[in-house]
Amino acid sequence: MRKLLICNLLFLVLVGCAPAINTNPTAKSILKEHSQADILQYNQLIYINATNLEWIKKVEYNKSEKIGEIVKTTSSSKNFKDFYATKLKSGTEIFSTNDHDIHIIMVESEGQQLLYTVLLEG
């Protein structure tokens, strides 16, 4: 009985000292702060339009393989799923870039190539 108590206490101490789990931003958290944000979700990650950011302009990004297309345009964060977007129209194609870089993806919208960068916690 004493060993069981010691094991339980040790377990509680270890769990209590574990770092908090970081979670990546969600559509809900982004749209709560920026209701007009141009975001999309792919592979359970949120991407934001970064086409006009200075640091993104410093690298040449090339369109690679098609990874999907937007299935729904919505401004609601409720049930926001993969291939949903807030600004892009349904049917907009999404491509990987530069040898399948998952941090930057490209879309073709109205004759333009737009770059989206992933939002990660940490």
C-alpha positions as CSV (number, residue, x, y, z in Angstrom):
1,M,0.0,0.0,0.0
2,R,2.8,2.4,0.9
3,K,4.5,1.7,-2.5
4,L,1.3,2.5,-4.3
5,L,1.0,5.8,-2.4
6,I,4.6,6.8,-3.2
7,C,4.1,5.9,-6.9
8,N,0.9,8.0,-7.0
9,L,2.6,11.0,-5.4
10,L,5.6,10.7,-7.8
11,F,3.2,10.6,-10.7
12,L,1.4,13.7,-9.5
13,V,4.7,15.6,-9.0
14,L,5.9,14.6,-12.5
15,V,2.6,15.6,-14.1
16,G,2.5,18.9,-12.2
17,C,6.0,19.7,-13.4
18,A,5.4,18.9,-17.0
19,P,5.4,22.0,-19.3
20,A,2.0,23.2,-20.6
21,I,1.0,21.8,-23.9
22,N,1.2,24.5,-26.7
23,T,-1.5,24.4,-29.2
24,N,-1.4,26.0,-32.6
25,P,-3.8,28.9,-33.4
26,T,-7.3,27.9,-34.5
27,A,-9.7,29.7,-36.9
28,K,-11.7,30.6,-33.8
29,S,-8.8,32.3,-32.0
30,I,-7.6,34.2,-35.1
31,L,-11.1,35.4,-36.2
32,K,-11.9,36.4,-32.6
33,E,-9.0,38.9,-32.7
34,H,-9.1,39.7,-36.5
35,S,-12.6,39.2,-37.9
36,Q,-11.4,40.1,-41.4
37,A,-8.3,37.8,-41.5
38,D,-7.6,36.1,-44.8
39,I,-7.0,32.5,-43.6
40,L,-7.4,29.0,-44.8
41,Q,-7.0,25.6,-43.1
42,Y,-4.9,22.8,-44.5
43,N,-3.7,19.6,-42.7
44,Q,-5.4,20.9,-39.5
45,L,-3.2,24.0,-39.5
46,I,-4.2,27.6,-40.1
47,Y,-2.5,29.6,-42.8
48,I,-2.7,33.3,-43.3
49,N,-2.2,35.4,-46.4
50,A,1.4,36.6,-46.3
51,T,1.8,37.7,-49.9
52,N,2.6,41.4,-49.1
53,L,4.9,40.8,-46.2
54,E,8.5,42.0,-46.8
55,W,10.2,38.8,-45.5
56,I,8.1,36.6,-47.9
57,K,9.1,38.8,-50.9
58,K,12.8,38.0,-50.3
59,V,12.5,34.4,-51.3
60,E,11.3,33.1,-54.7
61,Y,8.6,30.6,-54.2
62,N,7.7,28.1,-57.0
63,K,4.4,26.3,-57.4
64,S,4.8,22.6,-56.8
65,E,2.2,19.9,-56.5
66,K,-1.5,20.6,-56.1
67,I,-2.6,19.6,-52.6
68,G,-6.3,20.4,-52.8
69,E,-8.8,23.2,-53.4
70,I,-11.0,25.3,-51.3
71,V,-14.4,23.6,-50.6
72,K,-16.1,26.4,-48.6
73,T,-15.8,30.1,-48.0
74,T,-17.0,31.2,-44.6
75,S,-16.5,33.9,-42.1
76,S,-17.7,31.6,-39.3
77,S,-15.1,29.8,-37.2
78,K,-17.7,27.3,-36.1
79,N,-16.7,23.9,-37.6
80,F,-13.8,25.4,-39.6
81,K,-12.2,22.4,-41.4
82,D,-9.5,21.6,-43.8
83,F,-9.9,23.4,-47.2
84,Y,-12.2,26.1,-45.7
85,A,-11.2,29.7,-46.2
86,T,-12.4,33.1,-45.2
87,K,-11.7,35.0,-48.4
88,L,-10.8,32.5,-51.1
89,K,-13.6,31.2,-53.3
90,S,-14.7,27.6,-53.5
91,G,-12.6,25.8,-56.2
92,T,-9.5,27.9,-55.6
93,E,-6.5,25.5,-56.1
94,I,-3.9,25.1,-53.3
95,F,-0.3,24.1,-54.1
96,S,2.8,23.2,-52.1
97,T,5.9,25.3,-52.8
98,N,9.6,24.8,-53.1
99,D,10.0,21.1,-52.8
100,H,6.9,20.6,-50.7
101,D,7.7,23.2,-48.1
102,I,4.7,22.9,-45.6
103,H,5.3,26.3,-44.0
104,I,4.4,28.3,-47.2
105,I,1.7,27.2,-49.6
106,M,0.5,28.9,-52.7
107,V,-3.0,29.5,-54.2
108,E,-4.0,30.7,-57.6
109,S,-6.8,33.2,-57.3
110,E,-8.2,35.5,-60.0
111,G,-5.0,35.1,-62.1
112,Q,-2.7,35.9,-59.1
113,Q,-0.4,33.6,-57.1
114,L,-0.9,34.3,-53.4
115,L,1.4,33.0,-50.6
116,Y,0.1,31.7,-47.3
117,T,2.2,31.0,-44.3
118,V,1.4,28.6,-41.5
119,L,0.6,29.9,-38.0
120,L,2.4,27.9,-35.3
121,E,2.5,28.3,-31.6
122,G,5.9,29.0,-30.0
